[in-house]
């Protein structure tokens, strides 16, 4: 294997081939390279992978042998359904770590996503649910892990955190994951946290609500309280303004004492107006509380909160709209998780590319149409 295929060979060499040697006509590493390249170029299922590889057979044979031609879509599905996902994801994560760099000082958003089309009603198989760790500045998917059918995201997040070198990073999570055990896992990993607070932590939520009501009575002119009010932003008929308030944790408060290394508390207020079809304005107000192990610096905390939601727009939305992940009916064995890994790795490669000034959708189309563009994307990625 040469060229871009060498990266696949280097990082996936220790993934166990589930097939016996007899009758094994297609090399596993070559299949991985073909499937990854096809995912970059717009393939959204094993049949698409086969079609793409046949159309680009001469291009592929520059880098891999394919002595028996292109594997059928059934072969791709059968082999990937039997892979050890632990080995496969470990190989992918090691590759990502090589170009992701240090996480020190960076925001890491963690959130879950369900692959809605991966259910199998006949086999009583629920759709696959994954959690991912996402670097909000570089828009890279750092880690992927599935959540067991009999479990949920809450106990899975501390396990995911152990897979990361978190020293010096800042982990942001939504209210579901505002758990003492999760905060402990983050602090023990040498990182800081910003955790949203809602009614699933009733005592904490009530205390924060009471405190900020007191501050509001004094028009937020309280010693040590910092605030940042953003300019009004208008987009798609919607105008929003945000106000963020941050203060150090009150000393001796027992409600906050159980949270490890807690250093600041805050409130985020959002006011928005939307034009309806009749030209009338609809107003909405939203208040959210948060706690953090960071010092009470309002600009930093406000930015981390804004950046957290990039996991929705820069990962989940793209996977569903551009990669049609929710519509995928890949559902046998390990195949849904392996296919999800191909999508996330190809998304990383496309996000890293600076050779094209295109959207992710545009890059996929151009790479599929123009072999020179595909070579350029792989070359830039290898150099990253």
N, C-alpha and C positions, 0 to 999 in steps of 0.2 A: 504494500500500500504506500502511495506517495502523495505529495501535495496535501490538500486539506484532509484527505482520508487518514493521514498519519496521526492527526490529533485523535481521531476516533480509535485508532489502533493503540495509541499510547494510553489513553484514559479508560478504555473499556476492555482491555486485554484480559483482565481478571474476572470478567463476568462469565459465569458458567453457562456453556451451551447445554440446554436441557435435552438435546437429542443424542441418541446413540450414534456412533460413528458410521455404522452401516446404513447406507441409503441417505446420507447427509450430503446433498448436492450443492448447497449454498452456504458459504462461510458466514458465520454470525456477525462478525465485525463488518463485512461488506454489506450485510442487510441493515445494520445500524446506520452506516454511512448513507445508504440509499434512502432510508426512511427519514433521516434527519434532513437531508438535502431536499427531499420532496416536500417536507413540512415547511421549510424555508420558502419554497417556491409556490406554495398554494395548495398542496395536497391536504385533504381533510379526512382521509380514511385510507384503508389498505388498498382498495381498488384504485383510488387516485394515485397512490404510491406506485403501483404496478404500471398504470398508464403513463405516468411521468417518466419512470425509469426506462420504459420501452421507447418513448419518444426521444430520450436523451442518452440512449445507449452508448453512442460514440463518445459523448462527453464523459460519462462514467468510466469508460474503459481507458481513459487517460490516467486514472488514479487507482482503479481496482480491476481485478481480472474478470470477474463474472464468467467463469469458464462454462457454466451451464446456462448462461443467459440470465434474464431477470426472473427472480422468484415470483410465483403467482401470489395474488392477494390472499389466497387461502394459506399459503406457506407463511407469509408475514403474520397473519392472524394467529396461526397455530403455534408458531415459535415464540412470538412475543407474549402469548397468553400463558406460556409455561416458564417464563423467565423468573429468576429470583429478584423481586423488586428491591430488596435491600441492597443487593450487589449493584444493581443497575443505577439506583438513585445515588448510592455512594460514589460511583464512578462519575456521574453527572456533577455532583456537588464538588468533587475534587477539581474537576475541570473549571467550574464556575469560579472557585476560589482563586485560581491562577490569574484570572483577569479582573476579579472584583476588587482585589487589594484589601488593605486594612479597613476595618469597620470603625476605627477610633474616630469619635466626633461626629459620626453619621447617624441619621435616623433610620431605624429598621422597623417597618410596619408589619404587623402580623395579623392575618385575617383568614377566614375560611371560605371555601367555595364548593358548591355541589355541582357535579357533572350530571345534569338532570336526565340525559338520554342514556346513561349507562346502567339503568335498572334492567332486570330480567324478571319479568312477572312469572314466567313458567318455572324458573329456578328459585323463585322467592328471594331474589337478590336485590337489595336496595341500591339506589344510585351511589356511586363513589363520592365520598366527601373528602376534600383535601384541605390542609392548611399550608400556607406558604409564608416565608419570610422574604420581605421585599425591601431593597435599598431604595429609599425615596429620592435620593439625589441622582443616582445613575440609572434608576428604573430597571434594576436587575433582580430577577427572581433568584434568591440565594439558596433557599431550601424548599423542598416539597415533601410533605408527609401525609399519608392517608390516615383517616380516622376510622376505627373499627365500627362495624354495624351496631355493636352493643355498647358503644361508648359515645362520647361527644368531644367537642373541641377543648373543653376546660382542662381535663387531665392531659390532653395531648400537647398543649402548648409548652409546659415545662420540659417535656421530652424533646420537642423541636429545638428549644433554646440550647439544650446540651449539645446539639449538632453544630453550633456556631461558635466562633471565636469572638465573643462579645466584648472583650476588654475595651472600655472607653466608648462604646456605642450608646445610643439612646433608643430604647425599645418603646414603641407606642402601640397601644391596644385599645379596642373599644370596650364598652362597659361589661360585656359578657365575661371578659378576662380580668376584671378587677377583682382579683383573688389574692389573699395573703401568700398562698403557696407560689403563685406566679411571680409576685413581686420579690419573694425570697430567691427564686431561681434566677431572676434577672440580676439582683444585687450580688449573689454568690458568683455569677459569671463576670463580675467586674464592670457591669453596665449600669446605666440609669434608666428610669422608667417615667413615662407619662401615661396615666391610666384615667380613662373617662369614668364618671360615676353616675349611675342611675339607680332606680328603685330596687335592683337586685342586691344592693348593699344598703338596706333601708336606714340603718343607724348612721352610717357615714353620710348618706344623701341628706338625711334630715339635719344633721349637724352643719353641713356645708350650706344648705339652704337657709338655716337660721342665722349663720354668721354673715352671709352676704346680704340678707335682709337688713341686719343691723348696719352694715357698711352703707347700704343704699339710703338709710334714714339720714346719714351724715353726708349724703351726696358723694360718697366714696372718698371724702377727704379724711382719710385715716392714715396715721403714721405707718409707714412701711408698705402701704398699698400702692401698687404700680398699675397703670392702665395704658392701653393702646387702642385708639379708635381708628379704624381704617377708613379710607376714602370710599365713597359709594362706588360700587362696581355694577355695571349694567351688561347683561348678556341674555340674548334670546328672549327679550321682553321682560326680563326679571332684573330688578335692582336690589342689591344686598349691601348692607353695612354691618360690620362686625365690631364688637367692643370686647376686649380681653382684660380681665382684672386678675392680678396675682399678688399674693402676700405670703409671708413666711408662716409656718405652722405655729398656731398659738401654743405657748409653753404650758406644759402640764395638762394638756387636753387628753383625756384617756381614750377618746374615740379614735384619735389619730395615732396613739402610741403603739398600737398593734401592727402598724404598717412599717416595714423595715426601711430605715434610712430616709423616711419622708422628710422633706425639707420645705415644700411649698404647696399651697392649695390655690385653686383658681376657679374663675367662672368665665364662660364664653357666652356672650349675648349676640344673637343674630336677628336683625330686623330686615324683612324683605317685602317688596311690593311686586305684584305680577299683573300684567295687563291681560284681562280676559277677552273673549271674543267680542263682547259688547263695548269694549273700550273702557270698562270700569277697572279700578285698581283694587286688588285684593291684598290685604296686609296679613303678614304672619310674623310671629315672634317665637324665638326658640332660645331656651336657656340650658346650658350644659355645664356641669361641674367636672373638675379633674383634680387629681393629686399627682405629685411628682417628687422624685428624689433629687431633682435639680434645684439649684438656688433660684429664688423668686425673681427671675429676669423675664420680664413680660414679652419682649420682642422674640427671644429665643423660644419660649414656650408656645407663643401664638403661632410661630412659623412651624414648629414641630406638629402642632395640631392640624394646621392646614395641609402640611405635607403628608400626614397619615392617610388622607383620603385619596392620594394619588394611586394607592394600591387598587382602588376601584376603577379609576379612569385609565390608568396606564397598564394595568394587568387584567383584571376581571372583565372589564368592558371589551378590551381588544380580543381576549380569548373567546368571548361569546360572539362578538359581531364580526371580527375579521377571520378568526380561526374556527368559527361555528362550533365551539366546544359543547355547548348545551344540546345541540342537535345531533352530536355524534352518537351512533348506536353501537360503538365498540364496547363489548360488555363481557367477553369471555375471560375468565381467569385473571391473570395479571395484566392483560392487554389494556384495560382502561387507564390504569396507572402509568403504564409504559407510554401510551399514546399522549397522556397529559404531560409526561416528562419531555417528550419530543417537542410538543407545542411550546413549553416554557423555555427549553433550551434554544429553539429556533427564534423565539421572541427575544431572548437575550442577545443572540447574534445580530438580529435586525436592529435592536435598540442601540447596540454598540456601533453600528455602521454609520460613518460620516461621509461616505463616498457619494451618497444619493440624498438630495434634499426632497424627500418624499415621505408620505405617511407610511405606517407599517403595511397597510394594504397595498400601497403603490410600490413599495420595495418588493413585496412578494410577487406581484405581477411582473415587474421589470426583471427580477431574477429568473422567473420561470420562462420569460420570453427571450431574454438576451443572455447567452452563456458568458459573455464578457462581464456583464454586471454581476452574475453569480460568482465568477472567479474573483472579482473585485471585492465583493462582500466577504468571501472566505479569506482573501489575502489580508484585508484590513483587520479581520477578527484574529487571525493568527499573530499579527503584529501587535495587537492590543496588550 
